[in-house]
Each structure stands twice: as structure tokens, then as C-alpha cells.
Amino acid sequence: MKIRYFFVSLLFCGLFIYGAAALLEKVAQRMDTPVTGLSTETSGRTVETPAMNTTPLPEEIQKPESINRPAPKDSITPPVQAASFALNPEKIKDIQNKYVRATPAQWGEHTRGVVHKVNLPAADSSARTLFLTINAYNSHQEELTGYLATNNIKATVFVSGNYAQRHAQALWGLAQNPLFDVGNLGNRCKPVSVSGDSAYHIKGTANIYGALQEVVEGAKKIQQVTGICPAYFRSATGYIDDVATKAITELGIRVIGYDQVTDDGGVMSAKGIKERILNARHGHILVISINLNYPNILKGLQAAIEEIKTHKLPVYFEKLSDYQQFFEVHR
């Protein structure tokens, strides 16, 4: 009998010790979890997440190793947020039901409702303001954006949901840099169609459900990394139909096109890319794509910027969020 009591007592003691250890471990984990909006020490310096960010950053990117030319804290302007209902499931469902039977009348790069230009008043006859937009797709953008940051060039960088997952730390740093906007290139870089149209041999989304899913899932993944819902969307390849454009716009997200393809998909020479940039007109939205297989893209952009600097040309690069009141859409 005494032996039985001994083993029972031993069992209760073991359970008590195990429970106490588990409780202490949970307390320790909570103490180690940083709170969004507060600074955390990393590598001897303080990294702050903007106060407007409401989504906690994934643990693996809480401590970025470097950020391209971080501006002083007081001068950082948070990127534009989409309307708060942009990712609201009920709003998405209502828009899907509204357009489920709609038949598109337009398909292409110049679809009605797509922003293609910034209609700015000219400062003088020679000065030009250009809007450089970059499609990152799945290639690293650090070399290009690092060069832009070194030269104080503003730009809007479009990334996919898959890109956000694969290059989370680099994207987090990009979003913190006040020189750059981060836009949404879709979840899987598919042309956005409500009827399965294709562009450049890439089949688009099949219906309104697939179209909005491509936009929303991409936005969610970008928001998970940056804490910010991207206010701008660009369909991969630039092709989109008018029904999808209306639906996305009603979500509170602007569909961004371009006035000029600057690199012809990368096949143009560095000299040709340079000339297109230098000859762009006031208010034009330029687009280049990051592709490691076509080094002329970066070379051409660098050559254009160096000529602007050397000859002190009155050409200025801005990001879209600072001038969205001047957006001009295809009609």
C-alpha cells in the first residue's frame, strides 16, 4: 500500500513540474514577441515599423539586415493605403455577384479605366516629370532599386504575391524607403481577364472570381510582409479587360497601366532604352521589367540617369502616390 502511495505521489509531482515548466515557457515566449508599432533592437540599431502598420510582420523579417538609404525618421512618408474595405470579403462577394454575367468589350493594354498618364500642369516648357514604374516579377530588384536610391530617384515597384513570399526581407526594406511605392502585380503574375483571354501566350484568369482572386491574394501576401495594403494594381503583361478593371477599381484599388514600354521586354539595346527615357514626355508613366537575362535594362536606365545628372537636364522622377489627383485614365 505504501509503495502504491509513493508512486501516486511521484506521478503528481511529475505532472506539477511539467505544468510549471510549460507555463514558464509560454511566459518567456510572450516576453520575446515584439509589439507592432514599437521599436526592437537588432544588430546594435533600432528598426521601427511605421505606426500605420496594423499587421504584425512575419518573425523572419522583423530584423532586416539593411535598408536602401533609410531616410531620417521625421522625413519618412508612409506609402498610400488602399481603402479599408479593399480586402473586405463581403465587398468582394458583392462585386463578384455584380459582374459575374458581364461581358467584356475591351481587352488589351489601353483598356477603359486604366490609369495611363499623370496629367500634370507643365512647370515650364523644358522641365519634365516622369513616373518610373518597375515590374519585379520573380527576379531580385535590389541592384536596380539600390542604384535608384543612391541617386535619389523615386519609383513605383510592382511585385507579385509569390515574389513577396520569396523575397520578404528585401520587400520589407523597400516598403520602408520613402523613395518607393509598392504596387501589386497579382498573386501569380497572370493577365487579368473575366473570360480566360491570353496575352503573350500566357492564359489569363478564367472568370470574375479568378480575376479578383489574383488581385486580392497578391495584395494579402504583400500586406503580410509590409503591413500595408497596396493601393495600385497592374495586370501582368499589362493586358486587362474592362470588366475586371471596373471590379478592381470598385475595390478601392487603382489599375495602373503605362504610356510607354521602355525596354520592349528587355530585348532593346541599352542605348535604345536610354533614348526612350530621355525622350519621354511630361507626365508619362514609364515601365521597365526586371529580368536578370537582359542586363541592358539596368544599363540603359543607368545611362539615362547619368546623362540627366551630367548635363543637369530638367527631368525629374516621382512616385505615383504623390500625384494621384492628376491621374488620367483611358476612356
C-alpha positions in Angstrom: 0.0 0.0 0.0 2.8 2.4 0.9 4.5 1.6 -2.4 1.3 2.5 -4.2 1.0 5.9 -2.4 4.7 6.5 -3.2 4.2 6.0 -6.9 1.0 8.1 -7.0 2.8 10.9 -5.2 5.7 10.7 -7.6 3.3 10.9 -10.5 1.6 14.1 -9.2 4.9 15.7 -8.5 6.0 15.0 -12.1 2.8 16.4 -13.5 3.2 19.6 -11.4 6.8 20.1 -12.5 5.8 19.6 -16.2 2.9 22.1 -16.0 5.0 24.7 -14.3 7.8 24.4 -16.9 5.2 24.7 -19.8 3.7 27.9 -18.1 7.2 29.4 -17.8 8.0 28.7 -21.4 4.8 30.4 -22.6 5.5 33.5 -20.5 9.0 33.6 -21.9 7.7 33.4 -25.5 5.2 36.3 -24.9 8.0 38.5 -23.4 10.1 37.8 -26.6 7.3 38.8 -29.0 7.7 42.4 -30.3 4.6 44.6 -30.4 3.8 46.2 -33.8 4.5 49.9 -33.8 7.2 49.7 -31.2 10.9 49.5 -32.0 13.0 46.4 -31.5 16.8 46.3 -31.1 18.7 44.5 -33.8 22.4 44.4 -34.6 23.1 47.4 -32.4 20.5 49.6 -34.1 16.8 50.3 -33.8 14.3 49.4 -36.6 10.9 50.9 -36.4 7.8 49.7 -38.1 5.5 52.6 -39.1 2.7 53.3 -36.7 0.2 52.9 -39.5 1.1 49.2 -40.0 -1.6 47.1 -38.3 -0.5 43.7 -39.5 2.4 42.1 -37.4 5.4 41.4 -39.6 6.4 37.8 -40.0 9.1 36.8 -37.5 11.8 36.1 -40.2 11.7 39.7 -41.5 11.4 41.6 -38.2 15.2 42.3 -38.3 16.2 43.3 -41.9 19.9 43.4 -42.4 19.9 46.6 -44.5 17.5 49.1 -46.0 18.4 51.2 -49.1 19.4 54.6 -47.9 16.9 54.9 -44.9 15.7 58.5 -44.6 15.7 60.2 -41.2 12.6 59.2 -39.2 10.9 62.6 -39.4 11.0 62.7 -43.2 9.5 59.2 -43.8 6.2 59.5 -45.6 4.2 56.2 -45.2 3.1 54.7 -48.5 -0.6 55.2 -49.5 -3.0 52.7 -48.2 -5.9 51.3 -50.2 -9.4 51.9 -48.8 -10.1 49.9 -45.7 -12.8 47.8 -47.4 -10.4 46.7 -50.2 -10.0 43.3 -48.8 -13.4 43.0 -47.1 -14.9 39.6 -48.0 -18.4 40.9 -48.2 -17.4 43.7 -50.5 -15.5 41.3 -52.7 -18.5 39.0 -52.9 -20.9 41.8 -53.8 -18.6 42.9 -56.7 -18.3 39.3 -57.9 -22.1 39.0 -58.0 -22.4 42.3 -59.7 -20.1 41.4 -62.6 -20.5 37.6 -62.8 -22.5 37.8 -66.1 -20.8 40.9 -67.5 -19.2 40.5 -71.0 -16.0 42.5 -71.6 -15.9 44.8 -74.6 -12.2 45.6 -74.4 -9.0 43.6 -73.8 -5.5 45.0 -74.0 -3.0 47.5 -72.6 -5.2 50.5 -73.2 -8.4 49.4 -71.6 -11.0 51.9 -70.5 -10.5 52.9 -66.8 -6.8 52.1 -66.6 -4.5 54.9 -65.4 -2.0 55.5 -68.3 -0.7 59.0 -67.6 -0.3 61.7 -64.9 -1.9 64.9 -66.3 0.4 67.4 -64.6 0.5 71.1 -65.4 3.9 71.9 -67.0 6.2 73.9 -64.8 7.9 75.3 -67.8 8.4 74.4 -71.4 11.6 72.3 -70.8 11.0 70.7 -67.4 9.6 67.2 -67.4 8.3 65.0 -64.6 8.3 61.3 -65.3 6.9 58.3 -63.4 9.1 55.3 -63.4 7.4 52.0 -62.7 9.2 48.7 -62.3 7.7 45.2 -62.7 9.8 42.9 -60.4 8.1 39.6 -61.3 10.3 36.9 -59.8 13.8 38.5 -60.2 15.7 40.3 -57.5 15.2 44.0 -57.6 17.9 45.0 -55.1 20.6 46.1 -57.6 18.2 48.3 -59.6 16.4 49.8 -56.6 19.7 50.3 -54.8 21.0 52.2 -57.8 17.8 54.4 -57.8 18.1 55.0 -54.1 21.8 56.1 -54.4 20.7 58.7 -57.0 17.6 59.8 -55.1 15.3 58.5 -57.9 11.7 57.8 -57.0 9.8 54.9 -58.5 6.8 52.6 -58.0 7.8 48.9 -57.8 5.1 46.3 -58.7 5.7 42.8 -57.1 3.6 39.6 -57.2 2.3 37.7 -54.2 4.8 34.9 -54.9 7.6 37.5 -55.0 6.5 38.8 -51.6 6.9 35.4 -50.1 10.2 34.6 -51.7 11.9 37.9 -51.1 10.2 39.1 -48.0 13.1 40.8 -46.3 14.1 42.8 -49.4 10.5 43.8 -49.9 10.1 44.9 -46.3 13.1 47.1 -46.7 11.8 48.5 -50.0 8.5 49.4 -48.4 10.2 51.4 -45.6 12.1 53.6 -48.1 10.2 56.8 -48.8 11.5 56.9 -52.4 9.4 53.9 -53.4 5.8 52.9 -53.7 5.0 49.2 -53.6 2.3 48.0 -56.1 0.5 44.7 -56.7 1.4 42.6 -59.8 -1.1 39.9 -58.9 -0.6 36.7 -57.0 0.8 34.6 -59.8 1.5 37.2 -62.5 -1.4 36.2 -64.6 -3.1 38.6 -67.1 -6.4 39.6 -65.5 -9.5 38.6 -67.6 -13.0 37.6 -66.8 -13.2 35.3 -69.8 -9.8 33.5 -70.0 -8.1 35.7 -72.6 -4.4 35.3 -73.2 -1.5 37.7 -73.7 2.0 36.7 -75.0 1.0 33.1 -74.7 0.1 33.4 -71.0 -3.5 32.4 -70.3 -5.4 34.9 -68.2 -7.8 34.3 -65.3 -10.9 32.4 -66.3 -13.7 34.5 -64.8 -14.5 37.3 -62.3 -13.8 35.0 -59.4 -10.3 34.2 -60.7 -9.7 37.8 -61.6 -10.4 39.2 -58.1 -8.6 36.3 -56.5 -5.5 37.1 -58.5 -5.7 40.7 -57.2 -6.8 40.0 -53.6 -4.4 37.1 -52.9 -1.5 39.2 -54.2 -2.5 42.1 -52.0 -2.8 39.9 -49.0 0.7 38.5 -49.4 2.2 41.9 -49.9 0.3 43.2 -46.9 1.6 40.3 -44.8 5.1 41.4 -45.5 4.9 45.2 -45.5 1.9 45.7 -43.2 0.4 47.9 -46.0 -2.4 47.1 -48.5 -1.1 48.2 -51.9 -3.2 50.9 -53.4 -2.2 50.1 -57.0 -2.5 47.1 -59.2 -1.0 46.2 -62.6 -2.0 43.2 -64.6 0.9 41.0 -65.6 1.8 41.7 -69.3 -0.2 44.9 -69.0 -3.3 43.3 -70.6 -6.6 43.5 -68.8 -10.3 43.7 -69.8 -12.7 46.5 -69.0 -14.9 44.4 -66.7 -12.0 43.4 -64.5 -10.8 47.0 -64.4 -14.2 48.2 -63.2 -14.4 45.5 -60.5 -10.9 46.2 -59.2 -11.5 49.9 -59.2 -14.6 49.4 -57.1 -12.5 47.6 -54.5 -10.7 50.9 -54.0 -7.6 49.9 -55.9 -6.4 51.9 -59.0 -5.4 49.9 -62.0 -2.1 51.3 -63.3 -1.0 51.0 -67.0 1.7 53.0 -68.7 2.2 55.4 -71.6 5.5 53.8 -72.7 7.1 50.4 -72.5 10.7 51.5 -72.0 12.6 48.2 -72.7 10.4 46.2 -75.1 10.5 43.4 -72.6 14.3 43.6 -72.3 15.2 42.9 -75.9 16.1 46.5 -76.7 19.7 47.8 -76.6 20.9 49.8 -73.7 21.2 52.8 -76.0 17.6 52.4 -77.2 16.3 52.2 -73.6 18.3 55.3 -72.6 16.9 57.3 -75.6 13.3 56.3 -74.7 13.7 57.5 -71.2 15.3 60.8 -72.2 12.7 61.4 -74.9 9.7 60.6 -72.7 7.2 63.4 -72.4 6.0 65.3 -69.3 3.6 63.1 -67.1 4.4 59.8 -68.8 4.3 56.6 -66.9 7.3 54.5 -67.9 7.5 50.8 -67.3 10.6 48.6 -67.2 10.8 44.9 -66.2 13.5 43.4 -64.0 14.9 40.4 -65.8 18.4 39.0 -65.0 18.6 37.6 -68.5 18.5 41.1 -70.0 21.2 43.3 -68.4 20.6 46.1 -71.0 17.6 47.2 -68.9 19.7 48.3 -66.0 22.5 49.6 -68.2 20.1 51.7 -70.3 18.4 53.2 -67.2 21.8 54.0 -65.6 23.0 55.6 -68.8 19.8 57.8 -68.9 20.2 58.9 -65.3 23.9 59.6 -65.7 23.2 61.9 -68.7 20.5 63.7 -66.8 22.9 64.3 -63.9 25.9 65.2 -66.1 24.1 67.7 -68.3 21.7 68.9 -65.4 18.7 68.2 -67.6 15.4 69.4 -66.0 14.0 65.8 -65.8 12.5 64.6 -62.5 11.3 61.2 -61.4 8.4 61.0 -59.0 6.3 58.2 -57.5 2.6 57.8 -58.2 1.2 58.2 -54.7 2.3 61.9 -54.6 0.3 62.8 -57.7 -2.7 60.6 -57.8 -5.1 63.6 -58.0 -3.7 64.1 -61.5 -4.3 60.5 -62.8 -5.6 60.3 -66.3 -7.5 57.1 -67.4 -8.2 55.6 -70.8 -11.8 56.4 -71.9 
